[in-house]
Amino acid sequence: MFYTHNSKNIVNDFFNDLDKIFTSSGYQSSLYNKSGNYNTESDDSGVTLTMNVPGYNSKLIDVSVKGDSLVIEGKSNSGDTDGFNHKFTIGEKLDTEEIKATVVDGVLTVSVPYREEVKPRKIKVKVG
């Protein structure tokens, strides 16, 4: 289930719509503090999360795995409380050992691949 802690109904409705994407791919989310815009996409290789993080660079963003959670934290350059904290529960289908994260031009991209054993594979059909 997807949970968001935010008083704005429009934002809550948007995030609730994303619940279907997360749940179908074994990925769940919980959002704390200040939220940024983010999108998720799922394909045969895994889940890709893109998040707008204007003003943040790789030194101000921490991406970590804590238990079954992917945690994305943004620290304010000035040290005040304007950072953000996103917490996503990672399902068993996803491979936490192979997560990759990059930030380019204010956009953070986090790629979480499926475990090899759950990825679709093609089976060769032999004659006779």
VMD Tcl script that builds the backbone (N, CA, C; Angstrom):
set m [mol new atoms 384]
animate dup $m
set s [atomselect $m all]
$s set {name element resname resid chain x y z} {
  {N N MET 1 A 0.835 -1.173 0.000}
  {CA C MET 1 A 0.000 0.000 0.000}
  {C C MET 1 A 0.878 1.234 0.000}
  {N N PHE 2 A 0.418 2.295 -0.601}
  {CA C PHE 2 A 1.143 3.553 -0.757}
  {C C PHE 2 A 0.606 4.542 0.253}
  {N N TYR 3 A 1.482 5.157 1.006}
  {CA C TYR 3 A 1.076 6.138 2.005}
  {C C TYR 3 A 1.785 7.442 1.728}
  {N N THR 4 A 1.082 8.533 1.883}
  {CA C THR 4 A 1.709 9.837 1.758}
  {C C THR 4 A 1.268 10.693 2.931}
  {N N HIS 5 A 2.190 11.455 3.466}
  {CA C HIS 5 A 1.906 12.336 4.593}
  {C C HIS 5 A 1.983 13.751 4.069}
  {N N ASN 6 A 0.855 14.257 3.590}
  {CA C ASN 6 A 0.810 15.571 2.990}
  {C C ASN 6 A -0.626 16.069 3.078}
  {N N SER 7 A -0.810 17.330 3.426}
  {CA C SER 7 A -2.159 17.840 3.626}
  {C C SER 7 A -2.839 18.306 2.346}
  {N N LYS 8 A -2.134 18.360 1.253}
  {CA C LYS 8 A -2.724 18.842 0.009}
  {C C LYS 8 A -3.436 17.697 -0.707}
  {N N ASN 9 A -4.750 17.816 -0.868}
  {CA C ASN 9 A -5.543 16.753 -1.486}
  {C C ASN 9 A -5.126 16.468 -2.921}
  {N N ILE 10 A -4.783 17.485 -3.674}
  {CA C ILE 10 A -4.387 17.283 -5.066}
  {C C ILE 10 A -3.126 16.419 -5.122}
  {N N VAL 11 A -2.172 16.717 -4.264}
  {CA C VAL 11 A -0.941 15.934 -4.226}
  {C C VAL 11 A -1.249 14.509 -3.796}
  {N N ASN 12 A -2.104 14.348 -2.783}
  {CA C ASN 12 A -2.475 13.013 -2.327}
  {C C ASN 12 A -3.126 12.208 -3.447}
  {N N ASP 13 A -4.025 12.837 -4.195}
  {CA C ASP 13 A -4.687 12.139 -5.297}
  {C C ASP 13 A -3.674 11.700 -6.349}
  {N N PHE 14 A -2.721 12.566 -6.661}
  {CA C PHE 14 A -1.692 12.233 -7.637}
  {C C PHE 14 A -0.892 11.019 -7.174}
  {N N PHE 15 A -0.437 11.050 -5.913}
  {CA C PHE 15 A 0.363 9.948 -5.404}
  {C C PHE 15 A -0.459 8.670 -5.281}
  {N N ASN 16 A -1.726 8.790 -4.950}
  {CA C ASN 16 A -2.567 7.597 -4.869}
  {C C ASN 16 A -2.711 6.943 -6.234}
  {N N ASP 17 A -2.752 7.753 -7.295}
  {CA C ASP 17 A -2.804 7.185 -8.640}
  {C C ASP 17 A -1.530 6.409 -8.960}
  {N N LEU 18 A -0.386 6.871 -8.440}
  {CA C LEU 18 A 0.873 6.171 -8.670}
  {C C LEU 18 A 0.927 4.825 -7.949}
  {N N ASP 19 A 0.072 4.655 -6.949}
  {CA C ASP 19 A 0.046 3.406 -6.180}
  {C C ASP 19 A -0.107 2.197 -7.095}
  {N N LYS 20 A -0.907 2.309 -8.117}
  {CA C LYS 20 A -1.135 1.186 -9.024}
  {C C LYS 20 A 0.161 0.765 -9.714}
  {N N ILE 21 A 0.982 1.730 -10.091}
  {CA C ILE 21 A 2.255 1.415 -10.739}
  {C C ILE 21 A 3.186 0.720 -9.754}
  {N N PHE 22 A 3.313 1.282 -8.545}
  {CA C PHE 22 A 4.203 0.708 -7.540}
  {C C PHE 22 A 3.768 -0.698 -7.170}
  {N N THR 23 A 2.492 -0.888 -6.884}
  {CA C THR 23 A 2.001 -2.174 -6.410}
  {C C THR 23 A 2.177 -3.257 -7.459}
  {N N SER 24 A 1.915 -2.932 -8.715}
  {CA C SER 24 A 2.014 -3.937 -9.765}
  {C C SER 24 A 3.449 -4.388 -10.013}
  {N N SER 25 A 4.425 -3.577 -9.608}
  {CA C SER 25 A 5.820 -3.937 -9.838}
  {C C SER 25 A 6.538 -4.373 -8.560}
  {N N GLY 26 A 5.796 -4.543 -7.476}
  {CA C GLY 26 A 6.408 -4.968 -6.225}
  {C C GLY 26 A 7.105 -3.836 -5.501}
  {N N TYR 27 A 6.718 -2.614 -5.774}
  {CA C TYR 27 A 7.373 -1.426 -5.254}
  {C C TYR 27 A 6.330 -0.599 -4.544}
  {N N GLN 28 A 6.563 -0.207 -3.303}
  {CA C GLN 28 A 5.612 0.609 -2.557}
  {C C GLN 28 A 6.310 1.852 -2.062}
  {N N SER 29 A 5.537 2.873 -1.711}
  {CA C SER 29 A 6.155 4.135 -1.335}
  {C C SER 29 A 5.529 4.720 -0.088}
  {N N SER 30 A 6.358 5.422 0.641}
  {CA C SER 30 A 5.899 6.227 1.757}
  {C C SER 30 A 6.666 7.534 1.686}
  {N N LEU 31 A 5.971 8.640 1.775}
  {CA C LEU 31 A 6.582 9.939 1.562}
  {C C LEU 31 A 6.529 10.748 2.841}
  {N N TYR 32 A 7.656 11.330 3.231}
  {CA C TYR 32 A 7.722 12.172 4.416}
  {C C TYR 32 A 8.274 13.539 4.042}
  {N N ASN 33 A 7.887 14.557 4.783}
  {CA C ASN 33 A 8.387 15.920 4.637}
  {C C ASN 33 A 8.021 16.521 3.293}
  {N N LYS 34 A 8.920 17.316 2.780}
  {CA C LYS 34 A 8.699 18.062 1.555}
  {C C LYS 34 A 8.738 17.123 0.345}
  {N N SER 35 A 7.764 17.217 -0.514}
  {CA C SER 35 A 7.745 16.305 -1.658}
  {C C SER 35 A 8.215 17.015 -2.919}
  {N N GLY 36 A 8.889 16.264 -3.769}
  {CA C GLY 36 A 9.250 16.736 -5.089}
  {C C GLY 36 A 8.417 15.956 -6.085}
  {N N ASN 37 A 8.345 16.443 -7.295}
  {CA C ASN 37 A 7.625 15.704 -8.329}
  {C C ASN 37 A 8.451 14.504 -8.734}
  {N N TYR 38 A 7.805 13.356 -8.841}
  {CA C TYR 38 A 8.520 12.191 -9.324}
  {C C TYR 38 A 7.608 11.294 -10.120}
  {N N ASN 39 A 8.228 10.496 -10.975}
  {CA C ASN 39 A 7.511 9.562 -11.832}
  {C C ASN 39 A 8.174 8.201 -11.727}
  {N N THR 40 A 7.392 7.174 -11.950}
  {CA C THR 40 A 7.942 5.831 -12.001}
  {C C THR 40 A 7.538 5.174 -13.303}
  {N N GLU 41 A 8.432 4.347 -13.794}
  {CA C GLU 41 A 8.148 3.545 -14.976}
  {C C GLU 41 A 8.634 2.137 -14.698}
  {N N SER 42 A 7.918 1.180 -15.219}
  {CA C SER 42 A 8.282 -0.212 -15.041}
  {C C SER 42 A 8.348 -0.868 -16.415}
  {N N ASP 43 A 9.373 -1.680 -16.609}
  {CA C ASP 43 A 9.478 -2.461 -17.844}
  {C C ASP 43 A 10.002 -3.844 -17.484}
  {N N ASP 44 A 10.404 -4.632 -18.469}
  {CA C ASP 44 A 10.868 -5.996 -18.207}
  {C C ASP 44 A 12.139 -6.061 -17.372}
  {N N SER 45 A 12.917 -4.973 -17.335}
  {CA C SER 45 A 14.182 -5.009 -16.602}
  {C C SER 45 A 14.061 -4.528 -15.159}
  {N N GLY 46 A 13.044 -3.714 -14.845}
  {CA C GLY 46 A 12.892 -3.225 -13.481}
  {C C GLY 46 A 12.066 -1.962 -13.410}
  {N N VAL 47 A 12.316 -1.197 -12.359}
  {CA C VAL 47 A 11.581 0.036 -12.100}
  {C C VAL 47 A 12.562 1.198 -12.157}
  {N N THR 48 A 12.163 2.285 -12.826}
  {CA C THR 48 A 12.966 3.490 -12.871}
  {C C THR 48 A 12.165 4.622 -12.253}
  {N N LEU 49 A 12.774 5.287 -11.308}
  {CA C LEU 49 A 12.161 6.418 -10.623}
  {C C LEU 49 A 12.910 7.669 -11.050}
  {N N THR 50 A 12.197 8.682 -11.528}
  {CA C THR 50 A 12.809 9.970 -11.829}
  {C C THR 50 A 12.160 11.006 -10.937}
  {N N MET 51 A 12.978 11.862 -10.366}
  {CA C MET 51 A 12.494 12.840 -9.400}
  {C C MET 51 A 13.129 14.196 -9.684}
  {N N ASN 52 A 12.302 15.239 -9.732}
  {CA C ASN 52 A 12.828 16.584 -9.896}
  {C C ASN 52 A 13.478 17.021 -8.593}
  {N N VAL 53 A 14.751 17.389 -8.668}
  {CA C VAL 53 A 15.503 17.845 -7.495}
  {C C VAL 53 A 16.296 19.104 -7.848}
  {N N PRO 54 A 15.599 20.166 -8.282}
  {CA C PRO 54 A 16.312 21.377 -8.685}
  {C C PRO 54 A 17.117 21.949 -7.517}
  {N N GLY 55 A 18.353 22.330 -7.812}
  {CA C GLY 55 A 19.212 22.905 -6.791}
  {C C GLY 55 A 19.997 21.883 -5.990}
  {N N TYR 56 A 19.750 20.595 -6.225}
  {CA C TYR 56 A 20.466 19.536 -5.516}
  {C C TYR 56 A 21.461 18.878 -6.458}
  {N N ASN 57 A 22.633 18.560 -5.932}
  {CA C ASN 57 A 23.617 17.815 -6.709}
  {C C ASN 57 A 23.909 16.512 -5.975}
  {N N SER 58 A 24.837 15.730 -6.490}
  {CA C SER 58 A 25.102 14.413 -5.905}
  {C C SER 58 A 25.621 14.506 -4.472}
  {N N LYS 59 A 26.239 15.615 -4.111}
  {CA C LYS 59 A 26.740 15.786 -2.739}
  {C C LYS 59 A 25.613 16.069 -1.747}
  {N N LEU 60 A 24.470 16.547 -2.234}
  {CA C LEU 60 A 23.354 16.899 -1.355}
  {C C LEU 60 A 22.266 15.832 -1.320}
  {N N ILE 61 A 22.453 14.744 -2.090}
  {CA C ILE 61 A 21.444 13.683 -2.153}
  {C C ILE 61 A 22.055 12.382 -1.652}
  {N N ASP 62 A 21.357 11.734 -0.746}
  {CA C ASP 62 A 21.750 10.410 -0.265}
  {C C ASP 62 A 20.700 9.410 -0.706}
  {N N VAL 63 A 21.128 8.340 -1.355}
  {CA C VAL 63 A 20.251 7.230 -1.717}
  {C C VAL 63 A 20.803 6.012 -0.985}
  {N N SER 64 A 19.951 5.369 -0.182}
  {CA C SER 64 A 20.414 4.223 0.595}
  {C C SER 64 A 19.323 3.168 0.699}
  {N N VAL 65 A 19.755 1.967 1.038}
  {CA C VAL 65 A 18.831 0.861 1.300}
  {C C VAL 65 A 18.929 0.557 2.780}
  {N N LYS 66 A 17.782 0.597 3.446}
  {CA C LYS 66 A 17.713 0.290 4.874}
  {C C LYS 66 A 16.654 -0.781 5.055}
  {N N GLY 67 A 17.107 -2.014 5.275}
  {CA C GLY 67 A 16.163 -3.129 5.362}
  {C C GLY 67 A 15.489 -3.333 4.028}
  {N N ASP 68 A 14.162 -3.251 4.021}
  {CA C ASP 68 A 13.410 -3.394 2.773}
  {C C ASP 68 A 12.980 -2.048 2.207}
  {N N SER 69 A 13.695 -0.982 2.577}
  {CA C SER 69 A 13.337 0.363 2.131}
  {C C SER 69 A 14.446 1.023 1.328}
  {N N LEU 70 A 14.039 1.727 0.292}
  {CA C LEU 70 A 14.918 2.608 -0.455}
  {C C LEU 70 A 14.633 4.003 0.078}
  {N N VAL 71 A 15.660 4.677 0.588}
  {CA C VAL 71 A 15.493 5.997 1.182}
  {C C VAL 71 A 16.248 7.013 0.347}
  {N N ILE 72 A 15.546 8.083 -0.041}
  {CA C ILE 72 A 16.155 9.165 -0.808}
  {C C ILE 72 A 16.022 10.429 0.025}
  {N N GLU 73 A 17.175 11.000 0.381}
  {CA C GLU 73 A 17.186 12.195 1.219}
  {C C GLU 73 A 17.925 13.312 0.512}
  {N N GLY 74 A 17.345 14.489 0.551}
  {CA C GLY 74 A 17.995 15.675 0.015}
  {C C GLY 74 A 18.288 16.632 1.146}
  {N N LYS 75 A 19.532 17.059 1.225}
  {CA C LYS 75 A 19.954 17.975 2.278}
  {C C LYS 75 A 20.021 19.381 1.712}
  {N N SER 76 A 19.527 20.318 2.481}
  {CA C SER 76 A 19.566 21.705 2.050}
  {C C SER 76 A 21.004 22.206 2.057}
  {N N ASN 77 A 21.346 22.984 1.060}
  {CA C ASN 77 A 22.680 23.559 0.968}
  {C C ASN 77 A 22.971 24.476 2.142}
  {N N SER 78 A 21.940 25.130 2.662}
  {CA C SER 78 A 22.119 26.076 3.761}
  {C C SER 78 A 22.020 25.409 5.132}
  {N N GLY 79 A 21.683 24.113 5.169}
  {CA C GLY 79 A 21.607 23.400 6.438}
  {C C GLY 79 A 20.299 23.588 7.185}
  {N N ASP 80 A 19.337 24.298 6.586}
  {CA C ASP 80 A 18.053 24.461 7.277}
  {C C ASP 80 A 17.174 23.235 7.051}
  {N N THR 81 A 15.893 23.318 7.319}
  {CA C THR 81 A 14.996 22.150 7.260}
  {C C THR 81 A 14.289 22.000 5.922}
  {N N ASP 82 A 14.765 22.633 4.879}
  {CA C ASP 82 A 14.085 22.576 3.581}
  {C C ASP 82 A 14.458 21.367 2.744}
  {N N GLY 83 A 15.069 20.364 3.333}
  {CA C GLY 83 A 15.406 19.160 2.591}
  {C C GLY 83 A 14.179 18.302 2.356}
  {N N PHE 84 A 14.384 17.115 1.813}
  {CA C PHE 84 A 13.280 16.189 1.594}
  {C C PHE 84 A 13.706 14.789 1.980}
  {N N ASN 85 A 12.718 13.929 2.183}
  {CA C ASN 85 A 12.962 12.547 2.578}
  {C C ASN 85 A 11.866 11.691 1.961}
  {N N HIS 86 A 12.243 10.801 1.057}
  {CA C HIS 86 A 11.302 9.870 0.440}
  {C C HIS 86 A 11.702 8.459 0.844}
  {N N LYS 87 A 10.723 7.666 1.198}
  {CA C LYS 87 A 10.992 6.281 1.604}
  {C C LYS 87 A 10.096 5.358 0.789}
  {N N PHE 88 A 10.729 4.407 0.085}
  {CA C PHE 88 A 10.014 3.456 -0.756}
  {C C PHE 88 A 10.271 2.050 -0.241}
  {N N THR 89 A 9.211 1.279 -0.027}
  {CA C THR 89 A 9.373 -0.117 0.365}
  {C C THR 89 A 9.611 -0.931 -0.888}
  {N N ILE 90 A 10.704 -1.701 -0.883}
  {CA C ILE 90 A 11.100 -2.469 -2.063}
  {C C ILE 90 A 10.584 -3.892 -1.922}
  {N N GLY 91 A 9.827 -4.346 -2.909}
  {CA C GLY 91 A 9.306 -5.708 -2.910}
  {C C GLY 91 A 10.397 -6.733 -3.189}
  {N N GLU 92 A 10.079 -7.971 -2.946}
  {CA C GLU 92 A 11.043 -9.062 -3.123}
  {C C GLU 92 A 11.469 -9.269 -4.571}
  {N N LYS 93 A 10.692 -8.782 -5.519}
  {CA C LYS 93 A 11.027 -8.949 -6.932}
  {C C LYS 93 A 12.205 -8.080 -7.365}
  {N N LEU 94 A 12.512 -7.041 -6.581}
  {CA C LEU 94 A 13.534 -6.080 -6.977}
  {C C LEU 94 A 14.876 -6.385 -6.325}
  {N N ASP 95 A 15.962 -6.094 -7.051}
  {CA C ASP 95 A 17.322 -6.419 -6.628}
  {C C ASP 95 A 17.984 -5.199 -5.992}
  {N N THR 96 A 18.059 -5.176 -4.660}
  {CA C THR 96 A 18.630 -4.026 -3.950}
  {C C THR 96 A 20.141 -3.913 -4.121}
  {N N GLU 97 A 20.796 -4.979 -4.544}
  {CA C GLU 97 A 22.252 -4.959 -4.723}
  {C C GLU 97 A 22.666 -4.250 -6.017}
  {N N GLU 98 A 21.736 -4.060 -6.931}
  {CA C GLU 98 A 22.076 -3.503 -8.244}
  {C C GLU 98 A 21.440 -2.147 -8.513}
  {N N ILE 99 A 21.029 -1.423 -7.478}
  {CA C ILE 99 A 20.410 -0.103 -7.643}
  {C C ILE 99 A 21.464 0.886 -8.126}
  {N N LYS 100 A 21.066 1.725 -9.097}
  {CA C LYS 100 A 21.953 2.761 -9.621}
  {C C LYS 100 A 21.222 4.100 -9.541}
  {N N ALA 101 A 21.958 5.154 -9.193}
  {CA C ALA 101 A 21.363 6.487 -9.082}
  {C C ALA 101 A 22.280 7.519 -9.734}
  {N N THR 102 A 21.671 8.433 -10.494}
  {CA C THR 102 A 22.404 9.535 -11.108}
  {C C THR 102 A 21.569 10.800 -10.978}
  {N N VAL 103 A 22.248 11.943 -10.935}
  {CA C VAL 103 A 21.548 13.226 -10.972}
  {C C VAL 103 A 22.180 14.073 -12.073}
  {N N VAL 104 A 21.317 14.548 -12.983}
  {CA C VAL 104 A 21.756 15.367 -14.111}
  {C C VAL 104 A 20.753 16.491 -14.300}
  {N N ASP 105 A 21.247 17.718 -14.322}
  {CA C ASP 105 A 20.412 18.896 -14.575}
  {C C ASP 105 A 19.156 18.938 -13.705}
  {N N GLY 106 A 19.295 18.640 -12.413}
  {CA C GLY 106 A 18.169 18.744 -11.485}
  {C C GLY 106 A 17.184 17.588 -11.535}
  {N N VAL 107 A 17.566 16.496 -12.191}
  {CA C VAL 107 A 16.700 15.315 -12.246}
  {C C VAL 107 A 17.472 14.112 -11.713}
  {N N LEU 108 A 16.946 13.506 -10.653}
  {CA C LEU 108 A 17.521 12.293 -10.087}
  {C C LEU 108 A 16.858 11.095 -10.741}
  {N N THR 109 A 17.668 10.156 -11.197}
  {CA C THR 109 A 17.152 8.917 -11.780}
  {C C THR 109 A 17.675 7.756 -10.952}
  {N N VAL 110 A 16.755 6.944 -10.429}
  {CA C VAL 110 A 17.118 5.763 -9.655}
  {C C VAL 110 A 16.566 4.554 -10.399}
  {N N SER 111 A 17.467 3.630 -10.766}
  {CA C SER 111 A 17.074 2.415 -11.478}
  {C C SER 111 A 17.176 1.233 -10.527}
  {N N VAL 112 A 16.072 0.506 -10.382}
  {CA C VAL 112 A 16.029 -0.662 -9.505}
  {C C VAL 112 A 15.649 -1.863 -10.372}
  {N N PRO 113 A 16.618 -2.712 -10.689}
  {CA C PRO 113 A 16.318 -3.848 -11.575}
  {C C PRO 113 A 15.574 -4.959 -10.847}
  {N N TYR 114 A 14.877 -5.769 -11.631}
  {CA C TYR 114 A 14.268 -6.979 -11.079}
  {C C TYR 114 A 15.369 -7.996 -10.807}
  {N N ARG 115 A 15.141 -8.872 -9.861}
  {CA C ARG 115 A 16.059 -9.989 -9.638}
  {C C ARG 115 A 16.045 -10.851 -10.898}
  {N N GLU 116 A 17.160 -11.456 -11.213}
  {CA C GLU 116 A 17.284 -12.270 -12.426}
  {C C GLU 116 A 16.207 -13.345 -12.504}
  {N N GLU 117 A 15.896 -13.971 -11.378}
  {CA C GLU 117 A 14.946 -15.086 -11.394}
  {C C GLU 117 A 13.504 -14.664 -11.684}
  {N N VAL 118 A 13.188 -13.376 -11.620}
  {CA C VAL 118 A 11.816 -12.948 -11.921}
  {C C VAL 118 A 11.707 -12.195 -13.243}
  {N N LYS 119 A 12.860 -11.942 -13.885}
  {CA C LYS 119 A 12.831 -11.270 -15.184}
  {C C LYS 119 A 12.256 -12.206 -16.230}
  {N N PRO 120 A 11.485 -11.654 -17.161}
  {CA C PRO 120 A 10.995 -12.494 -18.257}
  {C C PRO 120 A 12.175 -13.030 -19.067}
  {N N ARG 121 A 12.060 -14.240 -19.527}
  {CA C ARG 121 A 13.119 -14.812 -20.355}
  {C C ARG 121 A 12.489 -15.550 -21.521}
  {N N LYS 122 A 13.224 -15.587 -22.588}
  {CA C LYS 122 A 12.750 -16.248 -23.794}
  {C C LYS 122 A 13.243 -17.690 -23.790}
  {N N ILE 123 A 12.381 -18.588 -24.155}
  {CA C ILE 123 A 12.729 -20.009 -24.215}
  {C C ILE 123 A 12.746 -20.430 -25.682}
  {N N LYS 124 A 13.871 -20.974 -26.093}
  {CA C LYS 124 A 14.033 -21.386 -27.477}
  {C C LYS 124 A 13.233 -22.659 -27.726}
  {N N VAL 125 A 12.479 -22.659 -28.783}
  {CA C VAL 125 A 11.707 -23.834 -29.179}
  {C C VAL 125 A 12.526 -24.644 -30.174}
  {N N LYS 126 A 12.747 -25.891 -29.852}
  {CA C LYS 126 A 13.562 -26.766 -30.703}
  {C C LYS 126 A 12.666 -27.611 -31.580}
  {N N VAL 127 A 13.226 -28.033 -32.693}
  {CA C VAL 127 A 12.497 -28.896 -33.615}
  {C C VAL 127 A 12.660 -30.332 -33.135}
  {N N GLY 128 A 11.513 -31.046 -33.097}
  {CA C GLY 128 A 11.515 -32.491 -32.826}
  {C C GLY 128 A 11.973 -32.837 -31.532}
}
mol reanalyze $m
mol bondsrecalc $m
mol representation Tube
mol addrep $m
